[in-house]
Amino acid sequence: MTFHEDLAKGLSIEKLVLDIYRKECPCATIVNAYKGYDIWLPEENYGIEVKYDPKSNETGNVVIEIEMNGKPSGLMTTTAKYWVFYDDELFMQISTRNIIKCIFLNKLVYTEFTGKSDKAPKKAFLVKKEILYKYGEPI
């Protein structure tokens, strides 16, 4: 996939997640201009980060980015209360706090790699789905 195809797919996944949350929070909205989260729930006063990771079905790992282009990103810059991971099969909601807890309690170490559509290397944790998903709940 090209960068633009990835972006379009990511936006379509955000819309799916938005539709799920709008059942309880009808004012929920996608926030494209803010890097702290993807969806804002005004009724609850918090944001949701959406991560689409279908490759995790092949690798068994979920990518949790912490740095890109030498700058903090992902987990290091989020202000979201929850992250929703989608792998084409399951929507899994995990609090940001529990993601950090998972990383520390399981003594995970980040790795550095360049993704297929990336122009520069990133630093990220590759977390086994079976471990990470114990810290969340399906939605």
C-alpha positions as CSV (number, residue, x, y, z in Angstrom):
1,M,0.0,0.0,0.0
2,T,1.1,3.6,-0.6
3,F,1.1,6.2,2.1
4,H,-2.1,7.7,0.7
5,E,-3.8,4.3,0.6
6,D,-2.7,3.7,4.2
7,L,-4.0,7.1,5.2
8,A,-7.4,6.5,3.5
9,K,-7.7,3.1,5.2
10,G,-6.8,4.6,8.6
11,L,-9.5,7.3,8.2
12,S,-12.1,4.7,7.3
13,I,-11.2,2.7,10.4
14,E,-11.5,5.8,12.6
15,K,-15.0,6.3,11.1
16,L,-15.9,2.7,12.2
17,V,-14.6,3.3,15.7
18,L,-16.5,6.7,15.8
19,D,-19.7,4.9,14.9
20,I,-19.2,2.5,17.8
21,Y,-18.7,5.3,20.3
22,R,-21.5,7.5,18.9
23,K,-24.0,4.9,20.2
24,E,-23.2,6.1,23.8
25,C,-21.7,9.5,22.9
26,P,-23.7,11.1,20.0
27,C,-21.4,14.2,19.9
28,A,-18.2,12.2,19.5
29,T,-16.1,13.5,16.6
30,I,-13.0,12.8,14.6
31,V,-10.3,15.3,15.3
32,N,-7.8,15.5,12.4
33,A,-5.9,18.7,13.4
34,Y,-4.8,17.4,16.9
35,K,-2.0,14.9,17.4
36,G,-3.0,13.8,20.9
37,Y,-5.8,11.6,19.8
38,D,-8.1,10.7,16.9
39,I,-11.6,10.9,18.4
40,W,-12.9,13.3,21.0
41,L,-15.9,12.3,23.2
42,P,-17.2,15.6,24.7
43,E,-19.8,13.8,26.8
44,E,-17.0,11.9,28.6
45,N,-14.3,14.6,28.2
46,Y,-11.6,12.3,26.8
47,G,-9.9,11.3,23.6
48,I,-9.5,7.9,21.8
49,E,-6.4,7.0,19.8
50,V,-7.2,4.5,16.9
51,K,-4.6,2.1,15.7
52,Y,-5.2,-0.2,12.6
53,D,-2.8,-3.1,12.6
54,P,-3.9,-6.0,10.3
55,K,-0.3,-7.2,10.1
56,S,-0.6,-8.2,13.7
57,N,-2.6,-11.2,12.5
58,E,0.5,-12.5,10.7
59,T,3.2,-11.5,13.2
60,G,1.3,-11.8,16.5
61,N,2.7,-8.4,17.5
62,V,1.0,-5.1,17.9
63,V,3.2,-2.0,17.1
64,I,3.2,0.7,19.8
65,E,5.3,3.6,18.5
66,I,7.3,5.8,20.8
67,E,9.5,7.8,18.4
68,M,9.6,8.8,14.7
69,N,12.2,10.9,12.9
70,G,14.1,11.4,16.2
71,K,11.0,12.9,17.9
72,P,8.7,11.5,20.5
73,S,5.5,10.1,19.0
74,G,2.7,7.6,19.7
75,L,2.7,6.5,23.3
76,M,5.1,9.2,24.3
77,T,2.9,12.1,23.0
78,T,-0.7,10.8,23.3
79,T,-3.2,12.5,25.5
80,A,-5.8,9.9,24.8
81,K,-7.5,8.1,27.7
82,Y,-8.0,4.9,25.6
83,W,-6.5,3.3,22.5
84,V,-8.6,1.2,20.2
85,F,-6.7,-1.4,18.2
86,Y,-8.3,-3.0,15.1
87,D,-6.8,-5.9,13.2
88,D,-9.6,-6.5,10.7
89,E,-11.2,-9.0,13.1
90,L,-11.5,-7.3,16.5
91,F,-11.8,-3.9,18.1
92,M,-9.9,-3.9,21.4
93,Q,-10.1,-1.0,23.8
94,I,-7.1,-0.5,26.2
95,S,-6.5,2.4,28.5
96,T,-3.2,4.3,27.8
97,R,-2.4,3.6,31.5
98,N,-2.8,-0.1,30.9
99,I,-0.6,-0.1,27.8
100,I,2.2,1.5,29.9
101,K,1.5,-1.0,32.7
102,C,1.8,-3.9,30.2
103,I,5.1,-2.6,28.9
104,F,6.6,-2.2,32.3
105,L,5.2,-5.4,34.0
106,N,6.3,-7.5,31.1
107,K,9.8,-5.8,30.9
108,L,9.4,-5.1,27.2
109,V,12.2,-3.4,25.2
110,Y,11.6,-1.2,22.2
111,T,13.1,-1.9,18.8
112,E,14.0,0.3,15.9
113,F,12.9,-0.4,12.4
114,T,11.7,1.3,9.2
115,G,8.1,0.4,8.3
116,K,7.2,-0.4,4.7
117,S,5.6,3.0,4.1
118,D,8.0,5.0,6.3
119,K,10.8,7.2,5.1
120,A,12.7,7.1,8.4
121,P,13.2,4.6,11.2
122,K,10.9,4.5,14.2
123,K,11.2,3.2,17.7
124,A,8.4,1.0,18.9
125,F,7.4,-1.8,21.2
126,L,6.4,-5.0,19.5
127,V,3.9,-6.4,22.0
128,K,2.5,-9.9,21.6
129,K,-1.3,-9.5,21.1
130,E,-2.0,-12.3,23.5
131,I,-0.2,-10.3,26.2
132,L,-1.5,-6.8,25.4
133,Y,-5.1,-7.8,24.9
134,K,-5.2,-9.1,28.5
135,Y,-5.1,-5.4,29.6
136,G,-8.2,-4.3,27.6
137,E,-11.6,-5.3,26.5
138,P,-13.3,-5.9,23.1
139,I,-15.8,-3.3,22.0
